[in-house]
Amino acid sequence: MSHPLAEYVRILARGKNGSRSMTFAEAEQVMQGMLSGNALPEQIGAIFMLLRVKEETAEELGGFAAAINRLWPQAIEADLVWPSYAGKRRQPFWCFLSMLLLTRMGKRIIAHGTEAHTEGRLYLHEVFEAFDLPVVRNLEALNQPQALMYLPCATLNPLLQQWLGLKAILGVRSPINTVMKTIAPAGIPSVQGIFHPNYAQVHAGAAALNQRDCIVIKGEGGEFEVNPERDCRALLSFDGQTYELTIPKLASHIADKAGDISIRWLCDLWNGDISNEYAEQAVLNTAALALCAAEKSTDFDAAQNRCRQAWQQRLHDSFRLHVSQ
């Protein structure tokens, strides 16, 4: 008697003429089976690598995401979901200051991501821990009143973190690295940063199939962070409609760009101890796009003006950023 997941491996592996992509429902069924813990390692590796070779469709990513989205608690109250799976290795986590700025503007943000480590990379959970911000270890905590919190994907299901770790074994990323950026609780928009711009339509399509609103960009290092040295093309998907906008680069080379990923940069910039053109543009443009996502708005200029006002106001508030000892 064959294993229940064997038929789905056959769908993907029947050769050039016999194989096909999975439907949304089939992909959802596959992920449900994998999350149950009953899938064999050989099946998981085969499914992930077969999808990697042919490249995932929006239906396949959407079906995977639909199954994972069932792990979220019901009725979570937040304005925005912010996935972070790439980590940073060239620039500090300027997008963290964008999150912080939006919370000062009254928005509630749930960030989620990986706790796995690639040598030389900084991950968002480390930034949260450095500033003594909540890192959620049980799902009930998502309904606590904090304006900004970080959810390790292992809290949703430990298998998700385990599968992300397969990159070290397989040598390449798998579809789980992609699909985790598309998950979000029902009714809450998300922002998604990607490495390869050709994936933007697939990300947006997967979100739309799950009735999730989102903004997708090719972000600095694969995170949702605008690089002011590059034109940024944003794909907006709201209520099933797709829009595009472009944020022009400030310059091809900005001389004061940070030379490392130290968390200390974040303190110094937020507290007004330094002025840095690259960083401020990255923070403000990223925050403005995220504000558009939270409010399902296409008016980037208005969002940018509001974020700039809040950025200037931060220096007059009593809140300062300090690394926790």
Residue, then its C-alpha position, 0 to 999 in steps of 0.5 A: m500500500s502506497h503512502p498518502l503523499a506518494e501520489y503527489v510526488r508522482i504528479l511532480a516527477r512523471g518526467k518531462n511529458g507526464s508531470r505537471s504543477m499541483t493545483f491549489a487544493e493539491a498543494e494545500q493537501v500536501m502541506q497539511g500532510m507534511l505538517s501532520g508529521n507523517a511525511l517521510p523525509e524522502q518525500i519532503g526532500a523530493i517534493f521540495m526539490l522537484l518544485r525548486v527545479k520546475e519553479e513554484t506556481a502561485e497556486e502551489l505557494g498559495g496552497f502551501a500557505a493556506a495550510i500553514n495559515r491554519l496554524w494562526p490563532q483566530a481573531i488576531e488584532a494587528d495592522l501589519v504582518w512583517p516576515s523576515y527570513a533572509g537576515k542581513r549581511r551588508q547593511p544594518f536592519w534599517c527596516f526595524l526602525s521603520m517598524l518602530l516608527l510605524t508603532r509610534m504612529g499607532k500601528r501594531i506590527i507582528a514580525h515573524g521569521t527564522e531563528a536559524h543562523t548563517e554565519g555572518r548574518l544578523y537575524l531580526h530576532e537578535v535585534f528584538e532581543a537586543f532591545d528587549l522587545p517581545v519574542v513570542r514563545n506561545l501563540e496566546a501571546l499574540n493577543q497581548p497588547q504590545a505594539l511590536m513583537y516577533l514570532p519565531c516560525a517554530t512557535l507556529n510549528p517546529l517543523l517549519q524551522q526544521w525545513l528552513g534548515l534543509k538549505a544546509i543539507l540540500g545546498v539550495r533554498s527550497p519552496i519553504n523559504t518562499v512560502m513563509k514570506t507569504i503567510a499571514p493571519a486572516g484580514i491582516p496585510s503583509v509586506q514581503g521582501i524577495f531576492h529575485p524580482n521575477y518572483a514578485q508576481v508569484h508572491a502576490g498571486a499566492a497572497a491573492l489566492n488566500q485573500r491576503d493583501c500585500i506589498v512585494i519588493k526586491g528588498e535589500g538582502g532579501e528583506f522588506e527594506v528599500n535600498p535608496e541606491r536602486d530604483c524600487r519597484a513595488l507590487l501592491s495587491f489589495d482586494g484582488q487588484t494589483y498595482e505598481l509603483t516605483i520609488p526612484k533611487l536617491a543616487s547610485h552611490i551614497a557615501d555615508k552608507a554603513g560599513d557593517i551590520s552592527i545594532r549600534w547603528l540603529c540606536d545612534l540613528w534613532n536617537g539622533d546621535i548620527s545623521n546618515e542619508y542612506a539610512e534615513q532614506a531606507v527607513l522612511n521609504t520602507a516605512a511609507l511602503a509598509l504604511c501603504a500596506a497597513e492601510k491598503s493605500t496606493d498613495f505613497d507620497a502621502a504616506q511618505n509625508r506622514c512618515r517624515q513628520a513622525w521621523q522628525q517628531r521622534l527627536h522630541d519624544s521621550f522614547r530613546l532606543h537602548v541596547s539591553q544589557 
